[in-house]
Structure formats: structure tokens, C-alpha cells
Amino acid sequence: MQRSTKIILAFFTTTIALVAGTMYLLQSVQYRFEASSVLLGALILEALFLLLLRTYFLYESGRKETIIKVWLLVTSISMTYIIADLISGYFLIETHSPRTIPDEYRHHKLQPKTQLTFATREYNYIQKINNLGLRGVDLQVNKPRNQYQIIMLGDSFTMGKGVEDDKTFSALLEKDLNKKFIIHNNRIIEVLNAGVVSYSPILSFFQLTKEVGSLSPDLVVLSLDMSDLIQEMAYRNMATYGDDGQIIGVDGYKDKKPVAARVRRWINRNLYITRLFFFYLEKFSGEVIVENVVSQADPELLRHTLAHDSVQRKKQWQDVFDSILKIKRYCDDSGIKFLLTTYLWGHQVSKNEWRHGRFALVPENAVVSDRSIKTIEEFSMNNSIDLLNVFPVFRRYNGKSPLYYSYDMHWTSAGHKLMAEELKRYIRSTYLKTNVNVSK
């Protein structure tokens, strides 16, 4: 066999061995790697193989100067790409996210006893996380007997991204109820903000059953977000299932330990162009993964709210409703009242809300559909679930202050105030009407 043929076979064998070894290591730590990651790794290794092979032949022919020029060209192109990607990431990737830690059941949670400063073009505030991993001041573990406790479950809208601790709808609701109503037997009302960024109903279920449910609340309120339909699917894709087919948990440690996962996470936070490449590659392959529908602006998140959506979403809704029913059954078994509430995003309110940021997720001339809220209403009615739909009151709003930020999708202080007012009205008339005296 000729020497050149042996070299080619050696390079080819090495490439195959590296790819196989990488896949084995990923499987051995039980990390569910995406096909796009393996494909990209294989392409990089193959390109390196071809480059080294070309270098070898140039060296054999005595063309050392050409070798130097080739490697200088490759190096300069690579460095230019990396620098451009880092600069793009610095200016285009928003990194103002709460400090979270992995959880074996609910994927991630807010780190207790921490605080983080949020500073963007639209808001600047400090978010404090208490001893129980909830937003706000430290709390007693055991609820006093003279206390009526309400726990708010939900995502970053409930958590209150964009406003101060005392301006979230949970804080405003607590203040308003205690100011206007006196509970019989001198009971006071406590509203706990258990919202966590990027949560969907299945994560809220495990948060309730594994942690906050032990606080013995009197009322649990779950806020269903328009992004939950797709995020629920992503979390369920990485969930662990028991022999009976039921979800045991969504283990957040699975994508924290492997080197491949840490590299991917660093790319998502720092390299805009490479992150975009992964996004479209995974979208083309049909994969729905947490990274794409949680940390990035994926138009798929809100497509179901638009009239032109033609995707069959029966299975997606079934998964969301299954998690809500789990929460309802837990509350029923524990003697806890349960309220489901759902709210809309700025593009569903009017053209004046969320004016600029919407175009990262919603086409400019898209027509809004209420198909999804009707599906939620039908589900609630068929399963005897109390539902507070705030769509009408948000659409009737005619105040001077906007309800949503212009670039960020979250509520302003005015949005939280309106949500708190609707919750106060509904909770007073439905759950407190026989237990309170209205102060004059």
C-alpha cells in the first residue's frame, strides 16, 4: 500500500474514532445530546481532517510557503469570525436573567438569599430572592394560624421581571387585600410570589408538590402564559418517566454536568452568530429543545396566537392540560382552593403595546386569533376549574401608561397594577366573600 493511502486511511480512521468516542462519552453520562450538535462536531472534525490532509500533501511536494499561507488564511478567517461573534453576542444577547440553580424535579429554581441588579434600556431595579427561593422578603416556614395564604405560580410575568419587588402583582395584591378587607378572627392575607423565569405548568406542578405546597396555602393561583404551550413540550421532551408513563421529574442536572452541555450553554450566552446557526439547524431538524424555546426568541412560541397558524396542536394542549389537572388534583386532595388565570402578550392587546420587541417573535402584519383562549376556557369549563381570563380588561385599558415595555415583552408597573386589580376583584368575590367584612 502506498504511503499516501496509508496517511489518508489514518486520518479518516482518527476522525471516525473521535466522533464515535464523543458520542460514547455523551451517552455514558446519560446526556440527551441533539443531532445538530453531533452534526456540527462531525463537520468540524471532517474540515480539520481535510485541512490536515491538504497540509500533508503540500508538505510532501515541498511547498512549505503555500502551507504557511494556507494556515495564515485559515487562522485569520477563524479569528475574524470569533471576534465578530463575540462582539455580536455582547451587544445582541440579553444576559439579564435571574440567578438560577438546577433542580432534579423542576429543572431550575431561583437561588435562595440572593439578589441581582437588572439594568436595561427600559428598566433598572434590584430583585431579591428570599430564604425559600421566592421573590421578596424572608418568610416563616410555618404559616401563622391567623393567616390566609395565597401562592402565585407562574413564569417571569408572575415573578415580575421588569419591576421592583414591591411592584409585582403579587405584592400589590397582598397590600390591597389587607388594606380593604378584614378577615374574620383577625386573619391577615399573605400572597407569596413563587413565579420563576421560564416555567411551564409541569415545572410549577413539581414546585408545588415538592416544595411550596408544604407551606399549607389556602389558595393556589396558576398563571398560564402564552409561551407555555411550546415550553411545556420542550420540558416534557427531556423529562424522566416512570414505568406507568407518568413524569417523575425534569432533571436540570442532566444538562449541567457534561462538558458538551457547558460548551453549548457558553455559546448560547456569548456567541450570537453560532447560536443562530444552532437555532436554525435544530429548527430544520424538527427538534424542540429547552435552549431554543426558553433562552431565545423563537417565533414558534407565539405562532398559536396568530390567525395564520395551521399546526395541529391537540397533543400540545393535552400535555399542558395534563399538568394543570395534576395541580388541581393535588390541591383538591390537600384541601386547597385552585384558580387558573391566563393573560395575553402585548401583540394580543393592541398595536400600541410591546411596539418594537414583538417583531422578533411575531410577523409585522400578523393577525391575532383568540383560538387559544377559547381552548383554555373550554378545558376549564369541562373540568370544573375556576378560570380568570384577563383578556377583556387588558384590551379595554385606556390609561396613559403602557402595560408592556416597548422592547421587553413583560409588564410595566401599570400592567402589574391592572393584573392585581383583577385578581383582587375575583378572589374577593369567589373565595373571600363569606369570610371578610369590607372596611368602611
C-alpha positions as CSV (number, residue, x, y, z in Angstrom):
1,M,0.0,0.0,0.0
2,Q,1.3,3.5,-0.9
3,R,2.4,5.8,1.9
4,S,-0.2,8.5,0.9
5,T,-3.0,5.9,1.0
6,K,-2.0,4.9,4.5
7,I,-2.0,8.5,5.6
8,I,-5.5,9.1,4.2
9,L,-6.8,5.9,6.0
10,A,-5.1,7.0,9.2
11,F,-6.7,10.5,9.1
12,F,-10.1,9.0,8.2
13,T,-9.9,6.4,11.0
14,T,-8.9,9.0,13.5
15,T,-11.9,11.2,12.5
16,I,-14.3,8.4,12.9
17,A,-12.8,7.4,16.2
18,L,-13.2,10.9,17.6
19,V,-16.8,11.1,16.6
20,A,-17.6,7.7,18.0
21,G,-15.7,8.5,21.2
22,T,-17.6,11.7,21.6
23,M,-21.0,10.0,21.2
24,Y,-20.0,7.3,23.6
25,L,-19.0,9.8,26.3
26,L,-22.2,11.7,25.9
27,Q,-24.2,8.5,26.2
28,S,-22.2,7.2,29.2
29,V,-23.2,10.3,31.3
30,Q,-26.9,9.9,30.1
31,Y,-26.9,13.3,28.4
32,R,-29.5,13.7,25.7
33,F,-27.4,15.3,23.0
34,E,-29.1,16.9,20.0
35,A,-28.4,15.7,16.5
36,S,-27.4,19.2,15.4
37,S,-24.6,19.2,18.0
38,V,-23.2,15.9,16.7
39,L,-23.6,17.0,13.1
40,L,-21.7,20.3,13.8
41,G,-19.0,18.4,15.6
42,A,-18.6,15.9,12.8
43,L,-18.4,18.7,10.2
44,I,-15.7,20.5,12.2
45,L,-13.7,17.3,12.6
46,E,-14.1,16.5,8.9
47,A,-13.0,20.0,7.9
48,L,-9.9,19.7,10.1
49,F,-9.2,16.3,8.6
50,L,-9.3,17.7,5.1
51,L,-7.1,20.7,6.1
52,L,-4.5,18.4,7.7
53,L,-4.6,16.1,4.7
54,R,-4.1,19.0,2.3
55,T,-1.2,20.2,4.5
56,Y,0.4,16.8,4.3
57,F,0.3,16.7,0.5
58,L,1.7,20.2,0.2
59,Y,4.5,19.3,2.6
60,E,5.3,16.2,0.6
61,S,5.6,18.2,-2.5
62,G,7.9,20.7,-0.9
63,R,5.6,23.7,-1.0
64,K,6.2,25.0,2.5
65,E,5.4,28.6,1.7
66,T,2.0,27.6,0.4
67,I,1.4,25.7,3.7
68,I,2.2,28.8,5.7
69,K,-0.2,30.9,3.5
70,V,-3.0,28.4,3.9
71,W,-2.7,28.3,7.7
72,L,-2.4,32.1,7.9
73,L,-5.6,32.3,5.9
74,V,-7.4,29.8,8.0
75,T,-6.2,31.4,11.2
76,S,-7.2,34.9,10.1
77,I,-10.7,33.8,9.0
78,S,-11.2,31.9,12.2
79,M,-10.1,34.8,14.4
80,T,-12.3,37.3,12.5
81,Y,-15.3,35.0,12.8
82,I,-14.7,34.6,16.6
83,I,-14.2,38.3,17.2
84,A,-17.3,39.2,15.2
85,D,-19.3,36.6,17.0
86,L,-18.2,37.8,20.5
87,I,-18.9,41.4,19.6
88,S,-22.3,40.4,18.2
89,G,-23.0,38.4,21.3
90,Y,-22.0,41.3,23.6
91,F,-24.5,43.7,22.0
92,L,-27.3,41.4,20.9
93,I,-27.6,38.7,23.5
94,E,-29.5,39.8,26.6
95,T,-28.0,38.3,29.7
96,H,-30.1,40.0,32.3
97,S,-31.6,36.8,33.7
98,P,-32.2,35.8,37.4
99,R,-29.7,33.6,39.1
100,T,-30.9,30.1,38.9
101,I,-29.6,26.7,40.0
102,P,-30.5,23.3,38.7
103,D,-33.2,21.1,40.3
104,E,-33.8,17.4,39.9
105,Y,-37.5,17.7,39.6
106,R,-38.3,21.2,38.2
107,H,-35.3,21.7,36.0
108,H,-34.2,25.0,37.7
109,K,-35.1,27.3,40.5
110,L,-34.2,30.7,41.9
111,Q,-31.2,30.6,44.2
112,P,-32.3,31.4,47.7
113,K,-30.9,34.5,49.6
114,T,-29.5,36.2,46.5
115,Q,-30.1,39.5,44.7
116,L,-29.5,40.6,41.2
117,T,-29.5,44.0,39.5
118,F,-31.4,44.3,36.2
119,A,-30.2,47.2,34.0
120,T,-31.6,47.6,30.5
121,R,-32.6,50.4,28.3
122,E,-36.1,50.2,29.8
123,Y,-35.8,49.4,33.4
124,N,-33.3,49.3,36.3
125,Y,-34.0,47.6,39.6
126,I,-32.8,45.0,42.2
127,Q,-34.6,41.6,42.5
128,K,-34.3,39.9,45.9
129,I,-34.8,36.2,46.4
130,N,-35.7,35.2,50.0
131,N,-34.8,32.2,52.2
132,L,-37.4,30.0,50.5
133,G,-36.2,30.8,46.9
134,L,-39.2,33.1,46.3
135,R,-39.1,36.7,45.3
136,G,-39.5,39.1,48.2
137,V,-38.6,39.3,51.9
138,D,-37.7,36.3,54.1
139,L,-40.6,34.2,55.4
140,Q,-41.5,31.9,58.2
141,V,-41.7,28.3,57.2
142,N,-44.8,27.6,59.3
143,K,-47.9,29.7,58.5
144,P,-49.4,31.5,61.5
145,R,-52.9,30.4,62.4
146,N,-54.3,33.8,61.7
147,Q,-53.1,33.9,58.1
148,Y,-54.9,33.3,54.8
149,Q,-52.1,32.3,52.4
150,I,-52.2,32.6,48.6
151,I,-49.4,31.2,46.5
152,M,-48.8,32.5,42.9
153,L,-47.3,30.0,40.5
154,G,-46.1,31.0,37.0
155,D,-43.2,32.2,35.0
156,S,-41.3,35.5,34.6
157,F,-44.6,37.5,34.3
158,T,-45.6,36.3,37.7
159,M,-42.0,36.6,39.0
160,G,-42.2,40.2,37.9
161,K,-39.3,40.7,35.5
162,G,-39.1,44.5,34.8
163,V,-40.4,45.8,38.1
164,E,-39.3,46.3,41.7
165,D,-40.1,43.6,44.4
166,D,-43.0,45.7,45.8
167,K,-44.5,46.4,42.3
168,T,-45.2,42.8,41.3
169,F,-48.9,42.0,41.1
170,S,-48.4,39.5,44.0
171,A,-47.1,42.3,46.3
172,L,-49.8,44.8,45.1
173,L,-52.5,42.2,45.7
174,E,-51.3,41.4,49.2
175,K,-51.2,45.1,50.1
176,D,-54.6,45.9,48.5
177,L,-56.4,42.9,50.1
178,N,-55.1,43.7,53.6
179,K,-55.9,47.4,53.2
180,K,-59.5,46.9,52.1
181,F,-60.6,43.7,53.9
182,I,-60.6,42.4,57.4
183,I,-60.7,38.6,57.7
184,H,-62.9,37.2,60.5
185,N,-60.9,36.0,63.5
186,N,-58.3,38.6,62.8
187,R,-56.7,36.6,59.9
188,I,-54.5,38.6,57.6
189,I,-53.7,37.8,53.9
190,E,-50.3,36.7,52.7
191,V,-49.5,36.4,49.0
192,L,-46.3,34.6,48.1
193,N,-44.7,35.1,44.7
194,A,-43.5,31.7,43.5
195,G,-43.0,32.7,39.9
196,V,-39.8,31.5,38.3
197,V,-38.4,32.6,34.9
198,S,-39.2,30.2,32.0
199,Y,-41.6,28.0,33.9
200,S,-44.4,25.9,32.4
201,P,-47.2,24.1,34.2
202,I,-45.2,20.8,34.6
203,L,-42.4,22.7,36.5
204,S,-45.0,24.5,38.6
205,F,-46.6,21.2,39.5
206,F,-43.3,19.9,40.9
207,Q,-42.6,23.2,42.6
208,L,-45.9,22.9,44.4
209,T,-45.8,19.3,45.3
210,K,-42.1,19.1,46.3
211,E,-41.7,22.5,48.0
212,V,-44.2,25.3,48.4
213,G,-47.1,23.0,49.0
214,S,-45.6,22.3,52.4
215,L,-46.4,25.9,53.4
216,S,-50.1,24.8,53.6
217,P,-51.6,27.6,51.4
218,D,-55.4,28.3,51.4
219,L,-55.4,29.2,47.7
220,V,-53.1,28.4,44.8
221,V,-53.2,30.5,41.6
222,L,-51.5,29.3,38.4
223,S,-50.9,31.9,35.7
224,L,-50.9,30.2,32.3
225,D,-48.6,32.0,29.8
226,M,-48.9,32.1,26.0
227,S,-45.4,30.6,25.7
228,D,-46.3,27.6,27.9
229,L,-47.7,25.6,25.0
230,I,-44.3,25.2,23.4
231,Q,-42.1,25.3,26.5
232,E,-44.2,22.6,28.1
233,M,-43.4,20.4,25.2
234,A,-39.6,21.1,25.5
235,Y,-39.5,20.3,29.2
236,R,-41.5,17.1,28.6
237,N,-39.1,16.0,25.9
238,M,-36.3,16.0,28.5
239,A,-38.3,14.7,31.4
240,T,-37.9,11.3,33.2
241,Y,-40.8,9.0,33.0
242,G,-41.8,6.1,35.3
243,D,-43.0,2.6,34.3
244,D,-46.6,3.9,34.4
245,G,-45.8,6.6,31.9
246,Q,-46.1,9.4,34.4
247,I,-43.5,12.1,34.6
248,I,-41.2,11.7,37.6
249,G,-39.4,15.0,37.1
250,V,-37.5,17.2,34.7
251,D,-33.9,16.9,35.9
252,G,-32.0,20.1,35.4
253,Y,-28.7,18.5,36.4
254,K,-28.7,16.4,33.2
255,D,-27.7,19.4,31.1
256,K,-25.3,21.0,33.6
257,K,-22.6,18.3,34.2
258,P,-21.3,17.2,30.7
259,V,-18.7,19.2,29.0
260,A,-20.7,19.4,25.9
261,A,-23.6,20.9,27.7
262,R,-21.4,23.6,29.4
263,V,-19.9,24.4,26.0
264,R,-23.3,24.8,24.4
265,R,-24.5,26.9,27.3
266,W,-21.5,29.2,26.9
267,I,-22.2,29.5,23.2
268,N,-25.8,30.5,23.9
269,R,-24.7,33.2,26.2
270,N,-21.8,34.6,24.3
271,L,-21.7,33.8,20.5
272,Y,-24.7,35.3,18.7
273,I,-23.8,34.0,15.1
274,T,-23.0,30.5,16.3
275,R,-26.1,30.4,18.5
276,L,-28.2,31.5,15.5
277,F,-26.6,28.7,13.4
278,F,-27.6,26.1,16.0
279,F,-31.1,27.5,16.2
280,Y,-31.9,27.2,12.5
281,L,-30.1,23.8,12.3
282,E,-32.2,22.4,15.1
283,K,-35.4,24.0,13.7
284,F,-34.7,22.4,10.3
285,S,-34.2,19.0,12.0
286,G,-37.6,19.5,13.8
287,E,-36.1,19.3,17.3
288,V,-37.8,21.2,20.2
289,I,-35.3,21.7,23.0
290,V,-35.3,23.9,26.1
291,E,-32.4,26.1,24.9
292,N,-34.3,27.3,21.8
293,V,-37.7,27.9,23.3
294,V,-36.6,29.3,26.7
295,S,-33.5,31.4,26.1
296,Q,-34.0,32.6,22.6
297,A,-36.7,34.5,20.6
298,D,-38.3,31.6,18.8
299,P,-41.4,32.6,16.7
300,E,-42.8,29.2,17.3
301,L,-43.6,30.3,20.9
302,L,-46.4,32.6,19.8
303,R,-47.5,31.2,16.5
304,H,-50.6,29.6,18.0
305,T,-51.9,33.1,18.9
306,L,-52.0,34.1,15.2
307,A,-54.7,33.6,12.7
308,H,-52.4,32.0,10.1
309,D,-51.3,29.2,12.4
310,S,-52.3,25.8,10.8
311,V,-50.3,23.5,13.1
312,Q,-52.2,20.6,14.7
313,R,-51.8,21.4,18.4
314,K,-54.1,18.8,20.1
315,K,-51.2,16.9,21.7
316,Q,-49.5,20.1,22.9
317,W,-52.7,21.3,24.6
318,Q,-53.3,17.8,26.1
319,D,-49.8,18.0,27.7
320,V,-50.4,21.5,29.2
321,F,-53.9,20.5,30.5
322,D,-52.5,17.3,32.0
323,S,-50.1,19.3,34.1
324,I,-52.9,21.7,35.1
325,L,-55.1,18.8,36.2
326,K,-52.2,17.4,38.2
327,I,-52.0,20.7,40.1
328,K,-55.8,20.7,40.5
329,R,-55.9,17.2,41.9
330,Y,-53.1,17.9,44.3
331,C,-55.0,21.0,45.6
332,D,-58.3,19.1,45.9
333,D,-56.5,16.3,47.9
334,S,-54.9,18.8,50.1
335,G,-58.0,20.9,50.8
336,I,-56.6,23.9,48.8
337,K,-58.6,26.1,46.5
338,F,-57.3,26.3,43.0
339,L,-57.6,29.2,40.5
340,L,-56.3,29.2,36.9
341,T,-55.7,32.5,35.3
342,T,-54.4,33.3,31.8
343,Y,-53.1,36.5,30.3
344,L,-52.1,37.9,27.0
345,W,-48.9,39.3,25.5
346,G,-48.7,42.8,24.1
347,H,-49.4,41.9,20.5
348,Q,-52.7,40.4,21.6
349,V,-53.8,43.7,23.3
350,S,-53.2,46.4,20.7
351,K,-50.7,47.7,18.2
352,N,-49.5,50.2,20.8
353,E,-48.3,47.7,23.3
354,W,-44.9,45.9,23.0
355,R,-44.3,48.0,19.9
356,H,-40.8,47.1,18.9
357,G,-39.8,43.8,20.6
358,R,-42.8,41.9,19.1
359,F,-41.2,41.6,15.7
360,A,-38.6,39.2,17.0
361,L,-41.5,36.7,17.5
362,V,-44.5,38.0,15.6
363,P,-44.6,38.9,11.9
364,E,-45.3,42.6,11.3
365,N,-48.7,42.1,9.6
366,A,-49.8,39.1,11.5
367,V,-53.5,38.9,12.6
368,V,-54.2,37.9,16.2
369,S,-56.5,34.9,16.9
370,D,-58.4,34.1,20.2
371,R,-58.4,30.4,19.3
372,S,-56.1,29.5,22.2
373,I,-58.0,31.3,24.9
374,K,-61.2,29.7,23.7
375,T,-59.5,26.3,24.0
376,I,-58.4,27.1,27.6
377,E,-62.0,28.3,28.5
378,E,-63.5,25.1,27.2
379,F,-61.0,23.0,29.1
380,S,-61.7,24.8,32.3
381,M,-65.4,24.6,32.0
382,N,-65.3,20.8,31.2
383,N,-63.1,20.1,34.2
384,S,-64.8,22.5,36.7
385,I,-61.7,24.7,37.1
386,D,-62.1,28.3,38.2
387,L,-60.7,30.5,35.4
388,L,-59.9,34.2,35.5
389,N,-59.4,35.4,31.9
390,V,-58.0,38.9,31.9
391,F,-58.0,39.3,28.1
392,P,-61.1,41.6,28.1
393,V,-59.9,44.0,30.9
394,F,-56.4,44.4,29.3
395,R,-58.0,45.2,25.9
396,R,-60.3,47.7,27.5
397,Y,-57.5,49.5,29.2
398,N,-57.2,53.2,28.1
399,G,-54.7,54.5,30.7
400,K,-51.8,56.8,29.8
401,S,-49.0,54.5,30.9
402,P,-48.3,51.4,28.7
403,L,-49.0,48.0,30.1
404,Y,-46.0,46.4,28.4
405,Y,-42.4,47.6,27.7
406,S,-41.6,48.6,24.2
407,Y,-38.8,46.1,23.6
408,D,-39.0,43.7,26.5
409,M,-42.2,41.6,26.4
410,H,-43.0,41.9,30.2
411,W,-45.5,44.1,32.0
412,T,-44.6,47.5,33.3
413,S,-45.8,48.7,36.7
414,A,-49.1,49.6,35.1
415,G,-49.5,46.0,33.8
416,H,-48.9,44.6,37.2
417,K,-51.3,47.0,38.8
418,L,-54.1,46.0,36.4
419,M,-53.4,42.3,36.9
420,A,-53.5,42.8,40.7
421,E,-56.8,44.7,40.5
422,E,-58.5,41.9,38.5
423,L,-57.1,39.2,40.9
424,K,-58.4,41.2,43.9
425,R,-61.8,41.5,42.4
426,Y,-62.1,37.8,41.5
427,I,-60.5,36.5,44.8
428,R,-62.7,38.8,46.9
429,S,-65.9,37.7,45.2
430,T,-65.1,34.0,44.8
431,Y,-63.0,33.0,47.8
432,L,-63.3,35.6,50.5
433,K,-66.9,36.8,50.1
434,T,-68.1,34.8,53.1
435,N,-65.0,35.4,55.3
436,V,-64.5,39.1,55.1
437,N,-66.0,42.4,56.3
438,V,-65.5,45.3,54.0
439,S,-63.9,48.2,55.9
440,K,-65.7,51.5,55.5
